[in-house]
Amino acid sequence: MTICMIGAGGFIVSHLCERLMSETPHTVLAVDVYNNKIKHLLEPDSFPWNGRIRFHRLNIKNDSHLEGLIKCSDLVICLCW
């Protein structure tokens, strides 16, 4: 399953990303303006989930790429304000 997580740099979603990577085989498309809270998940070759999480630096207010990420996802989780 591919999960698009909007607001991945926030407290709740960053922890959910970490849990999904460690406990499921799912792929995560992490979307946010900042990646500082999930940066450790994105480091290559550091974890067994290498390649299953991809960060997309987007401002959802004015970036048309978000629609494409949502369309290619099986589930969308949006926790951004």
PAKOL-396775 format. One record per atom (N, C-alpha, C): x, y, z; chain; residue in three letters. Coordinates in steps of 0.2 Angstrom, whole numbers. Example, Ala and Ser with C-alpha at 12.3 -4.5 7.8 and 13.67 -1.06 7.14 Angstrom:
      x      y      z  kette  rest
     66    -28     39      A   ALA
     62    -22     39      A   ALA
     66    -16     39      A   ALA
     64    -11     35      A   SER
     68     -5     36      A   SER
     64      0     39      A   SER
END
This chain:
      x      y      z  kette  rest
      4     -6      0      A   MET
      0      0      0      A   MET
      4      6      0      A   MET
      2     11     -4      A   THR
      6     18     -4      A   THR
      2     23      0      A   THR
      5     26      5      A   ILE
      2     31      9      A   ILE
      5     38      8      A   ILE
      1     42      6      A   CYS
      3     49      6      A   CYS
      1     53     13      A   CYS
      7     55     16      A   MET
      6     58     22      A   MET
      8     66     22      A   MET
      2     70     22      A   ILE
      3     77     21      A   ILE
      4     80     28      A   ILE
      9     84     29      A   GLY
     11     86     36      A   GLY
     16     82     39      A   GLY
     20     78     35      A   ALA
     25     73     38      A   ALA
     30     76     43      A   ALA
     31     83     42      A   GLY
     36     86     46      A   GLY
     34     87     53      A   GLY
     27     86     54      A   GLY
     24     88     61      A   GLY
     25     82     66      A   GLY
     24     84     72      A   PHE
     25     79     78      A   PHE
     21     72     77      A   PHE
     15     73     76      A   ILE
     11     67     75      A   ILE
     12     63     69      A   ILE
     13     66     64      A   VAL
     14     62     57      A   VAL
     21     59     57      A   VAL
     26     63     60      A   SER
     33     60     59      A   SER
     33     54     64      A   SER
     30     54     69      A   HIS
     30     48     73      A   HIS
     26     42     70      A   HIS
     20     44     66      A   LEU
     17     39     63      A   LEU
     21     36     57      A   LEU
     25     40     53      A   CYS
     29     38     48      A   CYS
     34     33     51      A   CYS
     37     35     57      A   GLU
     42     30     60      A   GLU
     39     24     61      A   GLU
     33     24     64      A   ARG
     30     17     66      A   ARG
     28     13     60      A   ARG
     25     17     54      A   LEU
     24     13     48      A   LEU
     30     10     45      A   LEU
     36     13     45      A   MET
     42     11     42      A   MET
     44      5     46      A   MET
     44      5     53      A   SER
     46     -1     57      A   SER
     42     -7     57      A   SER
     35     -6     56      A   GLU
     30    -11     58      A   GLU
     26    -14     52      A   GLU
     27    -10     46      A   THR
     23    -12     40      A   THR
     27    -13     34      A   THR
     25    -16     29      A   PRO
     29    -15     22      A   PRO
     27    -10     18      A   PRO
     22     -5     20      A   HIS
     20      0     16      A   HIS
     25      5     14      A   HIS
     23      9      8      A   THR
     27     14      6      A   THR
     24     21      8      A   THR
     28     25     10      A   VAL
     26     32     12      A   VAL
     28     37      7      A   VAL
     24     42      5      A   LEU
     25     48      2      A   LEU
     25     53      7      A   LEU
     30     56     10      A   ALA
     30     61     15      A   ALA
     30     68     12      A   ALA
     25     72     13      A   VAL
     24     78     10      A   VAL
     24     84     16      A   VAL
     29     88     15      A   ASP
     29     94     20      A   ASP
     34     99     17      A   ASP
     34    105     20      A   VAL
     39    110     19      A   VAL
     46    109     22      A   VAL
     45    105     28      A   TYR
     51    104     32      A   TYR
     52     96     33      A   TYR
     58     94     33      A   ASN
     59     87     34      A   ASN
     63     85     40      A   ASN
     64     90     45      A   ASN
     69     90     50      A   ASN
     67     84     55      A   ASN
     60     83     56      A   LYS
     58     78     61      A   LYS
     58     71     58      A   LYS
     59     70     51      A   ILE
     59     64     48      A   ILE
     66     62     45      A   ILE
     70     67     45      A   LYS
     76     67     42      A   LYS
     80     60     43      A   LYS
     80     58     49      A   HIS
     83     51     51      A   HIS
     80     45     47      A   HIS
     74     46     45      A   LEU
     70     40     41      A   LEU
     73     40     34      A   LEU
     75     46     32      A   LEU
     77     47     25      A   LEU
     84     45     23      A   LEU
     88     44     28      A   GLU
     95     43     27      A   GLU
     96     36     23      A   GLU
    100     36     18      A   PRO
    100     30     14      A   PRO
    104     25     17      A   PRO
    103     19     17      A   ASP
    106     13     19      A   ASP
    106     12     27      A   ASP
    103     16     30      A   SER
    103     16     37      A   SER
     98     12     41      A   SER
     93     10     37      A   PHE
     87      7     40      A   PHE
     85      1     35      A   PHE
     81     -4     37      A   PRO
     79     -9     32      A   PRO
     73     -6     28      A   PRO
     71      0     29      A   TRP
     65      2     25      A   TRP
     68      7     19      A   TRP
     74      7     18      A   ASN
     77     11     13      A   ASN
     74     10      6      A   ASN
     71     16      4      A   GLY
     68     16     -3      A   GLY
     60     16     -2      A   GLY
     58     14      4      A   ARG
     50     14      5      A   ARG
     47     21      7      A   ARG
     52     25      9      A   ILE
     49     32     11      A   ILE
     52     37      7      A   ILE
     48     42      4      A   ARG
     51     47     -1      A   ARG
     48     54      2      A   ARG
     52     58      3      A   PHE
     50     65      5      A   PHE
     49     70     -1      A   PHE
     44     73     -1      A   HIS
     42     78     -6      A   HIS
     41     85     -3      A   HIS
     46     89     -4      A   ARG
     46     96     -1      A   ARG
     41    100     -5      A   ARG
     35    101     -2      A   LEU
     29    105     -6      A   LEU
     26    110     -1      A   LEU
     24    115     -4      A   ASN
     19    120      0      A   ASN
     13    118     -3      A   ASN
      8    115      1      A   ILE
      2    112     -2      A   ILE
     -3    118     -4      A   ILE
     -1    124     -2      A   LYS
     -6    130     -4      A   LYS
     -5    131    -12      A   LYS
      1    130    -14      A   ASN
      2    133    -21      A   ASN
      6    128    -26      A   ASN
      6    121    -24      A   ASP
     10    117    -28      A   ASP
      5    111    -31      A   ASP
      6    111    -38      A   SER
      1    107    -42      A   SER
      3     99    -41      A   SER
      9     98    -39      A   HIS
     12     91    -38      A   HIS
      8     87    -33      A   HIS
      5     90    -28      A   LEU
      1     87    -23      A   LEU
     -4     82    -26      A   LEU
     -8     85    -31      A   GLU
    -13     81    -34      A   GLU
    -11     74    -37      A   GLU
     -5     74    -40      A   GLY
     -2     68    -43      A   GLY
      0     63    -37      A   GLY
      3     66    -32      A   LEU
      4     61    -26      A   LEU
     -2     58    -23      A   LEU
     -7     62    -23      A   ILE
    -13     59    -20      A   ILE
    -16     54    -25      A   ILE
    -16     55    -31      A   LYS
    -19     51    -36      A   LYS
    -15     44    -36      A   LYS
     -9     44    -35      A   CYS
     -5     38    -35      A   CYS
     -5     34    -28      A   CYS
     -8     37    -23      A   SER
     -9     34    -17      A   SER
    -15     30    -15      A   SER
    -14     25    -11      A   ASP
    -20     21     -9      A   ASP
    -24     24     -3      A   ASP
    -20     28      1      A   LEU
    -23     31      7      A   LEU
    -19     38      8      A   LEU
    -23     43     10      A   VAL
    -20     49     11      A   VAL
    -22     51     18      A   VAL
    -16     53     22      A   ILE
    -17     55     29      A   ILE
    -15     63     29      A   ILE
    -19     67     31      A   CYS
    -18     74     31      A   CYS
    -18     77     38      A   CYS
    -13     79     41      A   LEU
    -13     82     47      A   LEU
     -9     89     47      A   LEU
    -11     93     42      A   CYS
     -7     99     42      A   CYS
    -13    105     43      A   CYS
    -11    110     45      A   TRP
    -15    116     47      A   TRP
    -15    121     43      A   TRP
END
